[in-house]
Amino acid sequence: MVKWAPRRIGENFGVATERTSLTRLVRDLQGQQILPADAASGLMELIILGDRAAQGDAVSQDAGEWVMDVGPSILSRLDDLIADQGERASK
C-alpha cells in the first residue's frame, strides 16, 4: 500500500511515476497540491522507517509505536484520495 498508492495517485493526476523514487514522487505530489502536506509528511516517515527496517537497521520502539498508531490513518487518507479520484473519473 505504501509503495503503490502514491504511484496510483500520481498516474491518476498525470504525474510521471516511472523511474521516479517514491520519496521524489511524494514530494512532487505535495508540491502540486495533490497530496496534503500532513499526509505527505506522514507518508515520508512511513517510507523512511519501512526502508530502514527492511534493510535490517534498528528502528526505535517509539518509531515502531508511531507507525502502529499513525500509520493506519495515513494509509486511510491515501485510500480516500484514490476513492475520490475514482468517483470523479466515473462522472
N, C-alpha and C positions, 0 to 999 in steps of 0.2 A: 504494500500500500504506500509506504513512504517513498518508494522509488518510482512507482508507475503513476501515481496520482498527479504529481506536478507535470509530468510529461503529457498526460492526457489533457490536463487543463491548458497547457501551452499549445498543444495541437488544435484544440477547440477554438483558441483565440488567434491562430495563425502565427504563433511564436515558434521560431526554429528550435527544435528539440534534439535533432540528430547531432551526434558528435559534440554535444554540449554537456558539460558536467552538471550534475544535479544541483550543486551549490550555485553555479552560474545561472542555471535555469530559474531557481528560486529567486535570486537577485533580480533577474530580468522580469519575472512575473510581478515582483513587488514594484520595481521601477516603472512598469507600465500600469500600475494600479489595478492589476488583475487579482493579485493576492494581497489581502490586507497585511499591513506591517506586522501586527501582532501574530498573525498566523505564519507569516514568512519567518519571523524571528524564532518562533517555537519549532517550526519545521527544520530550520537550520540546526538548532540544538539537537533535535532527534537524529538528524543525519550525521552530525559530528560524533555524537555519543554512540550511535549504531556502528559507524565505521571503526571507531576506537575499539569497541567490544569485539567486532568481527576480526580485527587484526590481533586480538589477544592482549590488548593493552588493558591496564587496570582502569576500572570505572568506579568512582566513589559510590558509597552507599547512598549518599544524598542525591547524586545524579541518577542512580537507579530508581530511587523513590520518586524523583521528579518525573522521570519517564512514565512510571506507573500511574502517577496522579494526573499529570497534564497531557501526556501523550494521547490518550483516547479523545480528549476534547479537540486537539489539533487535527487528528485524523477525521473526526466528525465534521469539522469545518471544511476539510477537503472534500469529503463526501457531499456536503451541501452544495459546494461550488460546482461539482460535477453534475449533480442533480439539477441545479438551476440552469446549467448550460443545456442539458438535455431537454428541459421544458421549453426553453427559448427556441431551440432548434426544431421542436415539433410543432411550433405555432406557425 
